[in-house]
Amino acid sequence: MPSIKQKFAGFFRQISNSGGGECLENANQMKPLHTSDSNTGCFIQRYLNGESRLKQPDILFGRTGQELPCLRLCSLQSEIIATHTGPDGGLTTVNRGQRGHVTSQDPDVSYIDSEDDAVPLPSTISSESTSNDVNATVQPEVSDEHLADHEELTTKEPTPAAEPPEPEIEIAGVVNWNRPSGIAFGAATSLYERHPISGETAGNPLADAFAIVTRSNNALLCLADGVNWGERAALAARSAIHGAMDYLNRALFPSTTNGRQLTTNDVFLSLLRSFHAAHSMILQEGGLLTTLTAAVVAQLDQSSLQNSLYTGSDNSNSAKFVVCVCNVGDSLAYVYSPKHGVREITHGSHDIQSMRDMRDALGALGPVDGQNPELNNLTCSMTVIEEGDIVFLTSDGVSDNFDPVVGKFVVARKPDKIVPLPNSAKQTTKPPNRNLPTVEAFQRHELTLLRMEDILRNGMMPTNDNGNHLKAQQLCEDLVDFATRLTTAKRRLLEDLELYVDQDGKPLDPEEQKIRRRKICERLALIPGKLDHATCVAYEARIQPPNPVNIAGTEALTREMVASYPFRESSI
């Protein structure tokens, strides 16, 4: 059985087998590229040799929904099929001051079967107590048979009265947030190292949050990534998810009506207003800064002439859906299609023609400038998908680890600009590996999507059986698992015991630990991967029947699914 080191080496041979050392210029003749075509070499090498990606459906974007086509939706069904939020309770952990859960510790809860409420039987009342009672009366003589009956009654345990059911507490428009399914799922983990002495994971608590609600013909998805570390960053992410999801559930599915027929303009208006609600919730709860991406997936009305002019004629009987996305920051939205591969819905929120600084989130909700957010890259995006396609949102801990430059199997082309260094300055980093291909910014973006597509089509290992239809749960687990594996070497280096103890095994003081960690920064920069919090939430677009009546079976399945995935720590 191969060791972890051998598996890891083989894994990187696979992703770095791209060949060539020159940047690909725009070619006139390019063939469509499909990652499942394994007989002609690695898809990276084929792309860099001139093969183009498959033609993708249109993705339109603007600052508001008014800049996008207005498509008619089918009536939005309100019955909830599946829900999921996380990690560690997700949006249910905030705004408790207004909607707290009823627990056994609440002073207002009355217990009807407590001993204090028991009424003593007449036969157990003593003569002393009855003589002192102003209402006491002379008791008649009781026969031995009657006493025996009373004694038998008192020896039996009283039958407890039935407790009234706990009131269902609605949180952000949903009663039960713990009902994931194979087509509606979220996963989150930390890619940071664990301290070898204390056992604590760096970067705790996990500052990402997600939530998803699916109904018969629609779904709501939200994902937030708290900026930097700390409790208040995590609080900002969860508050944003709570505020946005609460507004969307109430605006699109009011309790007074059922089966509303809306347009995409209506949806985008609700999405933009939900961002205001998210920002207000962050300020209310005392959170800091966070990104936010929210998506509404709804079935299109295929009988509408206006819709057919946009989507074109289609002889298939399968349903079509529209994905309306609003995002600020660097949390992104994608679609995986078995026919078209992976495409990014939110590419209009960042410039794919220029190399971006991964340290800049580009925008954030929360008190950036006083009480105001930074909405520089706030974008509304829309695309049409087919039934069976999977919409998924990711934090940058997932998307950045699919970047070919972060993965160290290509290098980014630097601008042809020479900056003279002072005489005293020294070059502290090694020059880039000239054996790796050099890519432009747009190629870097395309290769990121191709890397995702390759993992989703073919799995992490060649032995994976991907003959079955990919589900949303498997997609989340595959993407998070890839990011976890890619960053393994970085974690191992930072978990080296020599960084924390001296030769005698005594713990070093914090300042000495920092000095030793700085010495390995150059080695760390050469290792693939980016340490971060990694989160993904996904939904498979599908017309779903109402929930089955078997509640016990559904709850058992939910417990099994949630217990099977580690939200907190990395599994590698």
C-alpha positions as CSV (number, residue, x, y, z in Angstrom):
1,M,0.0,0.0,0.0
2,P,1.5,3.4,-1.0
3,S,2.5,5.8,1.7
4,I,0.9,9.2,2.1
5,K,4.1,10.7,0.7
6,Q,3.9,8.5,-2.4
7,K,0.2,9.3,-2.9
8,F,0.9,13.0,-2.5
9,A,3.8,12.9,-5.0
10,G,1.6,11.1,-7.6
11,F,-1.2,13.6,-7.1
12,F,1.1,16.5,-7.9
13,R,2.6,14.7,-10.9
14,Q,-0.9,14.4,-12.3
15,I,-1.8,18.2,-11.9
16,S,1.7,19.4,-13.1
17,N,1.9,17.3,-16.2
18,S,1.3,20.2,-18.5
19,G,4.5,20.5,-20.5
20,G,5.8,23.5,-22.4
21,G,7.3,26.6,-21.1
22,E,5.9,29.4,-23.2
23,C,2.7,31.4,-22.9
24,L,0.0,30.5,-25.4
25,E,-0.9,33.3,-27.7
26,N,-4.4,33.6,-29.2
27,A,-4.6,30.9,-31.8
28,N,-6.8,31.1,-34.9
29,Q,-7.5,27.4,-35.1
30,M,-8.7,25.9,-31.7
31,K,-10.6,22.6,-31.2
32,P,-13.2,22.2,-28.4
33,L,-11.6,20.8,-25.2
34,H,-13.3,18.2,-23.0
35,T,-11.7,17.1,-19.8
36,S,-13.0,13.5,-20.2
37,D,-11.0,13.0,-23.3
38,S,-8.1,11.1,-21.7
39,N,-6.6,9.6,-24.8
40,T,-4.8,12.7,-26.0
41,G,-2.9,13.7,-22.8
42,C,-3.5,16.0,-19.9
43,F,-6.3,18.6,-20.4
44,I,-3.8,21.3,-19.2
45,Q,-1.3,20.4,-21.9
46,R,-4.1,20.2,-24.5
47,Y,-5.4,23.6,-23.6
48,L,-2.0,25.2,-23.7
49,N,-1.4,23.6,-27.0
50,G,-4.3,25.4,-28.5
51,E,-7.6,23.5,-27.8
52,S,-10.4,25.7,-26.7
53,R,-13.0,25.1,-24.0
54,L,-16.5,23.9,-24.9
55,K,-18.9,26.7,-25.9
56,Q,-20.7,27.9,-22.8
57,P,-24.2,29.3,-22.4
58,D,-24.5,33.1,-21.9
59,I,-23.8,34.7,-18.6
60,L,-25.1,38.2,-18.3
61,F,-24.2,40.7,-15.5
62,G,-24.7,44.3,-14.4
63,R,-24.9,46.5,-11.4
64,T,-28.7,45.9,-11.0
65,G,-31.3,43.5,-12.3
66,Q,-32.7,46.3,-14.5
67,E,-29.7,46.0,-16.8
68,L,-30.5,42.3,-17.5
69,P,-33.3,40.6,-19.5
70,C,-36.6,40.2,-17.7
71,L,-37.6,36.6,-17.8
72,R,-40.9,35.1,-16.6
73,L,-40.8,32.5,-13.9
74,C,-43.1,29.6,-13.1
75,S,-45.1,30.0,-9.9
76,L,-42.7,29.7,-6.9
77,Q,-43.8,26.7,-4.9
78,S,-43.5,27.4,-1.1
79,E,-43.3,23.9,0.4
80,I,-39.8,23.3,1.7
81,I,-38.0,20.1,0.6
82,A,-34.5,20.4,2.2
83,T,-32.5,22.8,4.3
84,H,-28.9,23.0,5.5
85,T,-26.8,25.6,7.3
86,G,-23.4,25.5,8.8
87,P,-20.8,25.1,10.1
88,D,-21.7,24.6,13.8
89,G,-25.2,25.8,13.5
90,G,-24.6,28.5,10.9
91,L,-27.2,31.2,10.8
92,T,-29.1,29.7,13.7
93,T,-26.5,31.0,16.2
94,V,-27.2,34.7,15.6
95,N,-30.1,37.0,16.4
96,R,-31.1,35.0,19.4
97,G,-32.2,38.1,21.3
98,Q,-35.3,38.3,19.2
99,R,-36.1,34.7,18.5
100,G,-34.5,32.5,21.2
101,H,-35.1,28.8,21.3
102,V,-37.2,27.3,24.0
103,T,-35.1,25.1,26.3
104,S,-35.4,23.4,29.6
105,Q,-33.4,26.2,31.2
106,D,-35.9,28.9,30.2
107,P,-37.7,30.2,33.4
108,D,-41.1,30.6,31.5
109,V,-41.3,26.9,30.8
110,S,-43.9,25.2,33.1
111,Y,-43.5,21.5,34.0
112,I,-46.9,19.9,34.7
113,D,-45.4,16.6,35.9
114,S,-43.1,18.1,38.6
115,E,-43.3,17.0,42.2
116,D,-44.3,20.5,43.4
117,D,-47.6,20.2,41.5
118,A,-48.6,16.8,43.0
119,V,-51.8,16.8,45.1
120,P,-51.7,14.5,48.2
121,L,-54.3,11.9,48.6
122,P,-56.7,12.1,51.5
123,S,-55.4,8.9,53.1
124,T,-51.9,10.3,53.3
125,I,-52.9,13.5,55.3
126,S,-51.9,13.1,58.9
127,S,-54.1,13.8,61.9
128,E,-51.8,16.6,62.9
129,S,-52.1,18.5,59.7
130,T,-55.8,18.1,59.5
131,S,-56.3,19.4,63.0
132,N,-54.5,22.5,62.2
133,D,-56.3,23.1,58.9
134,V,-59.1,25.6,59.3
135,N,-61.1,23.8,56.6
136,A,-60.6,20.4,58.1
137,T,-63.6,18.2,58.7
138,V,-64.2,15.1,60.7
139,Q,-63.2,12.1,58.5
140,P,-65.5,9.1,58.4
141,E,-64.2,5.7,59.5
142,V,-62.6,3.9,56.6
143,S,-62.8,0.1,56.3
144,D,-59.7,-2.1,55.9
145,E,-60.8,-3.0,52.4
146,H,-61.0,0.7,51.4
147,L,-57.6,1.4,53.0
148,A,-56.1,-1.5,51.0
149,D,-57.5,0.0,47.8
150,H,-55.9,3.4,48.7
151,E,-52.6,1.7,49.6
152,E,-52.6,0.0,46.2
153,L,-53.2,3.3,44.4
154,T,-50.5,5.1,46.2
155,T,-47.9,2.4,45.5
156,K,-48.5,2.7,41.7
157,E,-46.5,5.4,39.9
158,P,-48.8,8.1,38.7
159,T,-49.3,8.3,35.0
160,P,-47.5,11.5,33.8
161,A,-49.7,13.9,31.9
162,A,-48.7,14.4,28.3
163,E,-46.4,17.4,27.7
164,P,-47.5,19.9,25.2
165,P,-45.3,20.0,22.1
166,E,-42.6,22.7,22.1
167,P,-43.6,25.6,19.9
168,E,-41.9,25.5,16.5
169,I,-39.4,28.4,16.4
170,E,-38.9,29.9,13.0
171,I,-35.4,31.2,12.3
172,A,-34.8,33.2,9.1
173,G,-38.1,32.0,7.7
174,V,-37.4,28.3,8.3
175,V,-38.3,26.1,11.3
176,N,-35.8,23.2,10.8
177,W,-32.4,24.0,9.3
178,N,-31.0,20.5,9.6
179,R,-32.5,18.7,6.7
180,P,-29.8,18.2,4.0
181,S,-30.2,15.9,1.0
182,G,-28.1,14.6,-1.8
183,I,-29.3,17.5,-4.1
184,A,-29.0,20.2,-1.4
185,F,-25.9,20.2,0.7
186,G,-23.1,22.3,2.2
187,A,-19.6,21.5,3.5
188,A,-17.0,23.6,5.4
189,T,-13.6,22.9,6.8
190,S,-10.4,24.6,8.0
191,L,-7.2,24.2,5.9
192,Y,-5.0,25.7,8.5
193,E,-2.4,23.8,10.5
194,R,-3.0,22.4,14.0
195,H,-0.6,23.4,16.8
196,P,1.4,20.2,17.6
197,I,1.5,21.0,21.4
198,S,-1.9,22.6,22.2
199,G,-3.8,20.7,19.4
200,E,-5.6,23.9,18.5
201,T,-6.3,24.7,14.8
202,A,-5.0,28.1,13.6
203,G,-7.7,30.5,12.4
204,N,-10.5,29.2,14.7
205,P,-13.4,29.8,14.7
206,L,-14.2,28.9,11.2
207,A,-15.2,32.3,9.7
208,D,-17.3,31.0,6.7
209,A,-21.0,30.3,6.8
210,F,-23.6,28.9,4.3
211,A,-27.3,28.2,4.1
212,I,-29.6,26.5,1.5
213,V,-33.3,26.1,1.3
214,T,-34.8,24.1,-1.6
215,R,-38.5,23.9,-2.6
216,S,-40.3,22.0,-5.2
217,N,-39.2,24.1,-8.2
218,N,-36.7,26.6,-6.7
219,A,-33.9,27.1,-4.2
220,L,-32.1,29.8,-2.2
221,L,-28.4,29.6,-1.6
222,C,-26.2,31.9,0.5
223,L,-22.5,31.8,1.4
224,A,-20.4,34.3,3.3
225,D,-16.7,34.5,4.2
226,G,-15.7,36.6,7.2
227,V,-12.7,38.8,6.4
228,N,-9.6,37.8,8.4
229,W,-9.8,35.7,11.6
230,G,-11.7,35.9,14.9
231,E,-15.0,35.6,16.5
232,R,-16.4,38.9,15.0
233,A,-15.4,37.8,11.5
234,A,-17.3,34.6,12.0
235,L,-20.2,36.5,13.5
236,A,-20.3,38.8,10.5
237,A,-20.6,35.9,8.1
238,R,-23.4,34.2,10.0
239,S,-25.2,37.5,10.5
240,A,-25.1,38.2,6.8
241,I,-26.4,34.7,5.9
242,H,-29.2,35.1,8.5
243,G,-30.2,38.6,7.3
244,A,-30.2,37.7,3.6
245,M,-31.9,34.4,4.0
246,D,-34.6,35.8,6.3
247,Y,-35.4,38.6,3.9
248,L,-35.5,36.3,0.8
249,N,-37.8,33.7,2.5
250,R,-40.2,36.4,3.5
251,A,-40.2,38.5,0.4
252,L,-40.4,35.6,-2.2
253,F,-42.6,33.3,-0.1
254,P,-45.1,35.4,2.0
255,S,-47.4,33.4,4.1
256,T,-50.5,35.1,2.7
257,T,-50.0,33.7,-0.9
258,N,-48.8,30.5,-2.5
259,G,-47.5,30.0,-5.9
260,R,-46.5,33.6,-6.8
261,Q,-45.5,34.1,-10.4
262,L,-42.6,36.6,-10.6
263,T,-39.9,37.8,-13.1
264,T,-36.2,37.8,-12.8
265,N,-36.4,41.6,-12.2
266,D,-38.5,40.9,-9.1
267,V,-35.9,38.4,-7.9
268,F,-33.0,40.8,-8.4
269,L,-34.8,43.5,-6.5
270,S,-35.3,41.1,-3.6
271,L,-31.6,40.0,-3.7
272,L,-30.4,43.6,-3.5
273,R,-32.7,44.3,-0.6
274,S,-31.5,41.2,1.1
275,F,-28.0,42.5,1.1
276,H,-29.3,45.6,2.9
277,A,-30.9,43.3,5.5
278,A,-27.6,41.3,5.7
279,H,-25.6,44.5,6.4
280,S,-28.1,45.7,9.0
281,M,-27.9,42.3,10.8
282,I,-24.1,42.5,10.9
283,L,-24.3,46.0,12.5
284,Q,-27.0,44.8,14.9
285,E,-25.0,41.8,16.1
286,G,-21.6,43.6,16.3
287,G,-19.9,41.7,13.5
288,L,-17.0,43.0,11.4
289,L,-16.6,42.5,7.6
290,T,-17.7,39.6,5.3
291,T,-18.2,38.8,1.7
292,L,-21.6,37.6,0.6
293,T,-23.0,35.7,-2.4
294,A,-26.7,34.9,-2.7
295,A,-28.4,32.9,-5.4
296,V,-32.0,32.2,-6.4
297,V,-32.6,29.3,-8.7
298,A,-36.1,29.2,-10.1
299,Q,-37.9,27.3,-12.9
300,L,-38.5,29.3,-16.1
301,D,-41.9,29.6,-17.7
302,Q,-41.2,27.9,-21.0
303,S,-44.6,28.9,-22.4
304,S,-43.6,32.5,-22.3
305,L,-42.7,34.0,-25.7
306,Q,-40.3,36.4,-24.2
307,N,-38.4,33.6,-22.5
308,S,-38.1,31.6,-25.7
309,L,-36.7,34.6,-27.5
310,Y,-33.9,34.6,-25.0
311,T,-33.3,30.9,-24.4
312,G,-34.0,29.8,-28.0
313,S,-36.1,26.9,-29.2
314,D,-35.6,23.6,-27.5
315,N,-37.3,20.4,-28.4
316,S,-36.4,18.7,-25.1
317,N,-39.1,18.2,-22.5
318,S,-36.8,18.9,-19.6
319,A,-37.3,21.9,-17.4
320,K,-35.1,25.0,-17.6
321,F,-34.1,27.1,-14.6
322,V,-32.6,30.6,-14.3
323,V,-29.9,31.4,-11.7
324,C,-30.0,34.9,-10.4
325,V,-26.9,35.8,-8.3
326,C,-25.9,38.9,-6.4
327,N,-22.4,39.0,-4.8
328,V,-19.9,41.3,-3.2
329,G,-16.4,40.3,-2.4
330,D,-14.5,37.2,-3.7
331,S,-17.0,34.4,-2.8
332,L,-18.0,33.1,-6.2
333,A,-20.9,31.2,-7.9
334,Y,-20.6,28.5,-10.5
335,V,-22.6,26.0,-12.5
336,Y,-21.5,22.4,-13.3
337,S,-23.2,21.0,-16.4
338,P,-22.6,17.4,-17.6
339,K,-23.0,18.9,-21.1
340,H,-21.1,22.2,-20.9
341,G,-18.7,21.6,-18.0
342,V,-18.0,24.3,-15.3
343,R,-18.7,28.0,-15.8
344,E,-18.4,30.9,-13.4
345,I,-21.6,32.9,-13.0
346,T,-19.9,35.7,-11.1
347,H,-17.0,36.4,-13.5
348,G,-18.4,39.9,-14.0
349,S,-17.5,40.8,-10.4
350,H,-13.8,40.6,-11.1
351,D,-11.5,41.3,-14.1
352,I,-10.5,38.0,-15.6
353,Q,-8.2,39.8,-18.0
354,S,-5.8,41.0,-15.3
355,M,-3.9,39.3,-12.6
356,R,-5.7,39.8,-9.3
357,D,-4.4,40.2,-5.8
358,M,-5.8,37.4,-3.7
359,R,-5.3,39.4,-0.6
360,D,-8.0,41.9,-1.8
361,A,-11.6,40.7,-1.4
362,L,-12.7,43.6,-3.7
363,G,-15.7,44.4,-1.5
364,A,-17.4,43.6,1.8
365,L,-20.5,44.1,3.9
366,G,-20.1,45.4,7.4
367,P,-18.6,48.6,8.9
368,V,-15.9,49.2,6.3
369,D,-16.1,53.0,6.3
370,G,-17.9,54.0,9.5
371,Q,-21.2,52.1,9.3
372,N,-21.0,51.8,5.5
373,P,-20.1,48.7,3.4
374,E,-17.7,48.6,0.5
375,L,-19.7,47.7,-2.6
376,N,-17.1,48.3,-5.3
377,N,-17.7,44.9,-7.0
378,L,-21.4,44.4,-6.2
379,T,-22.7,42.6,-9.2
380,C,-26.0,41.0,-10.4
381,S,-25.5,38.0,-12.7
382,M,-27.8,35.6,-14.5
383,T,-27.6,32.5,-16.6
384,V,-30.0,29.7,-17.7
385,I,-29.4,26.1,-16.7
386,E,-31.0,22.8,-17.5
387,E,-32.5,20.3,-15.1
388,G,-29.8,18.2,-13.6
389,D,-27.2,21.0,-13.6
390,I,-25.6,21.9,-10.2
391,V,-25.3,25.4,-8.9
392,F,-22.6,25.8,-6.3
393,L,-21.1,28.7,-4.3
394,T,-17.6,28.6,-2.9
395,S,-15.5,30.7,-0.6
396,D,-12.0,31.7,-1.8
397,G,-10.5,28.9,0.2
398,V,-11.9,26.5,-2.4
399,S,-11.8,28.6,-5.6
400,D,-8.2,29.9,-5.1
401,N,-6.9,26.4,-4.5
402,F,-8.1,25.5,-8.0
403,D,-6.0,28.3,-9.4
404,P,-3.2,26.9,-11.5
405,V,-0.7,29.4,-10.2
406,V,-1.6,28.5,-6.5
407,G,-1.3,24.9,-7.5
408,K,2.2,25.5,-8.8
409,F,1.7,23.8,-12.2
410,V,1.9,27.1,-14.2
411,V,3.4,30.5,-13.5
412,A,1.7,33.9,-14.1
413,R,3.2,36.2,-16.7
414,K,4.7,39.2,-15.1
415,P,4.3,42.7,-16.7
416,D,7.4,43.7,-18.7
417,K,8.4,46.4,-16.2
418,I,11.8,46.4,-14.4
419,V,11.9,48.0,-11.0
420,P,15.4,48.8,-9.8
421,L,16.3,47.7,-6.3
422,P,18.4,49.8,-3.9
423,N,22.0,48.7,-3.7
424,S,21.5,47.3,-0.2
425,A,18.4,45.3,-1.2
426,K,18.8,41.6,-1.8
427,Q,16.6,39.2,-3.8
428,T,14.9,37.1,-1.1
429,T,12.8,34.9,-3.3
430,K,13.8,32.5,-6.0
431,P,13.0,33.2,-9.6
432,P,10.0,31.3,-11.0
433,N,10.5,27.8,-12.3
434,R,11.2,28.2,-16.0
435,N,10.1,24.6,-16.7
436,L,6.5,25.5,-16.0
437,P,4.2,27.1,-18.6
438,T,3.6,30.8,-18.3
439,V,0.0,31.9,-18.7
440,E,-1.9,35.1,-19.1
441,A,-4.7,36.2,-16.7
442,F,-7.6,34.9,-18.9
443,Q,-5.8,31.5,-19.3
444,R,-5.4,31.3,-15.6
445,H,-9.1,31.7,-15.2
446,E,-9.9,29.2,-17.9
447,L,-7.6,26.6,-16.3
448,T,-9.2,27.1,-12.9
449,L,-12.5,26.1,-14.4
450,L,-11.0,23.2,-16.3
451,R,-9.4,21.9,-13.1
452,M,-12.7,22.0,-11.3
453,E,-14.4,20.3,-14.3
454,D,-11.8,17.6,-14.3
455,I,-12.3,16.8,-10.6
456,L,-16.1,16.8,-10.9
457,R,-16.1,14.6,-14.0
458,N,-13.3,12.2,-13.1
459,G,-13.0,12.3,-9.3
460,M,-9.9,12.8,-7.2
461,M,-8.3,9.4,-8.0
462,P,-8.4,7.4,-11.2
463,T,-10.1,4.5,-9.4
464,N,-13.1,6.6,-8.4
465,D,-16.3,5.3,-9.9
466,N,-18.0,8.3,-11.4
467,G,-20.4,6.4,-13.7
468,N,-23.3,7.5,-11.5
469,H,-24.9,11.0,-11.9
470,L,-23.0,13.5,-9.8
471,K,-25.0,14.9,-6.8
472,A,-24.7,18.2,-5.0
473,Q,-23.4,16.5,-1.8
474,Q,-20.6,14.6,-3.7
475,L,-19.7,17.9,-5.5
476,C,-19.2,19.7,-2.2
477,E,-17.2,16.9,-0.7
478,D,-15.0,16.6,-3.8
479,L,-14.1,20.3,-4.0
480,V,-13.4,20.6,-0.3
481,D,-11.4,17.4,-0.4
482,F,-9.3,18.7,-3.3
483,A,-8.4,21.9,-1.4
484,T,-7.6,19.8,1.7
485,R,-5.3,17.5,-0.2
486,L,-3.6,20.3,-2.1
487,T,-2.6,22.1,1.1
488,T,-1.4,19.0,3.0
489,A,2.3,19.7,2.5
490,K,1.9,23.3,3.8
491,R,0.2,22.1,6.9
492,R,2.8,19.4,7.6
493,L,5.6,22.0,7.3
494,L,3.9,24.4,9.8
495,E,3.1,21.5,12.2
496,D,6.8,20.6,12.5
497,L,7.5,20.2,16.2
498,E,10.9,22.0,15.8
499,L,9.1,25.2,15.2
500,Y,7.6,25.1,18.7
501,V,10.1,23.4,21.1
502,D,13.9,23.6,21.7
503,Q,16.3,20.7,21.7
504,D,15.3,19.7,25.2
505,G,11.6,19.5,24.2
506,K,10.7,22.6,26.2
507,P,8.2,25.0,24.5
508,L,9.7,28.1,22.9
509,D,8.4,31.5,23.8
510,P,6.0,33.1,21.3
511,E,8.7,35.5,19.9
512,E,11.1,32.7,19.2
513,Q,8.3,30.7,17.5
514,K,7.7,33.6,15.2
515,I,11.4,33.9,14.3
516,R,11.5,30.2,13.4
517,R,8.3,30.4,11.3
518,R,9.7,33.4,9.4
519,K,12.8,31.3,8.4
520,I,10.6,28.8,6.6
521,C,8.5,31.4,4.7
522,E,10.6,30.9,1.5
523,R,10.1,27.2,1.6
524,L,6.4,27.7,2.3
525,A,6.0,29.9,-0.8
526,L,7.3,27.1,-3.0
527,I,4.7,24.6,-1.8
528,P,1.3,24.4,-3.6
529,G,-1.9,25.5,-2.0
530,K,-3.4,28.3,0.0
531,L,-4.3,27.9,3.7
532,D,-7.8,29.3,4.4
533,H,-11.3,28.3,5.4
534,A,-12.9,26.3,2.6
535,T,-16.7,26.2,2.2
536,C,-19.0,25.1,-0.6
537,V,-22.8,24.8,-0.9
538,A,-24.6,23.3,-3.8
539,Y,-28.0,22.6,-5.3
540,E,-29.0,20.3,-8.2
541,A,-31.7,22.0,-10.2
542,R,-34.6,19.6,-10.3
543,I,-38.4,19.5,-10.0
544,Q,-38.9,17.7,-6.7
545,P,-42.0,16.0,-5.3
546,P,-43.3,16.9,-1.9
547,N,-41.6,15.5,1.2
548,P,-42.4,11.9,2.2
549,V,-44.5,11.4,5.4
550,N,-41.7,9.2,7.0
551,I,-40.4,11.9,9.3
552,A,-38.4,9.4,11.5
553,G,-36.6,8.0,8.4
554,T,-35.8,11.5,7.1
555,E,-34.4,12.6,10.5
556,A,-32.2,9.5,10.7
557,L,-30.8,10.1,7.2
558,T,-30.1,13.7,8.2
559,R,-28.2,12.7,11.3
560,E,-26.2,10.2,9.2
561,M,-25.3,12.7,6.5
562,V,-24.3,15.4,8.9
563,A,-22.2,13.1,11.1
564,S,-20.4,11.8,8.1
565,Y,-18.8,15.1,7.2
566,P,-16.3,17.0,9.4
567,F,-17.3,20.6,9.4
568,R,-14.5,21.8,11.8
569,E,-11.3,20.1,11.1
570,S,-9.5,18.9,8.0
571,S,-9.9,15.2,7.3
572,I,-6.4,14.8,5.9
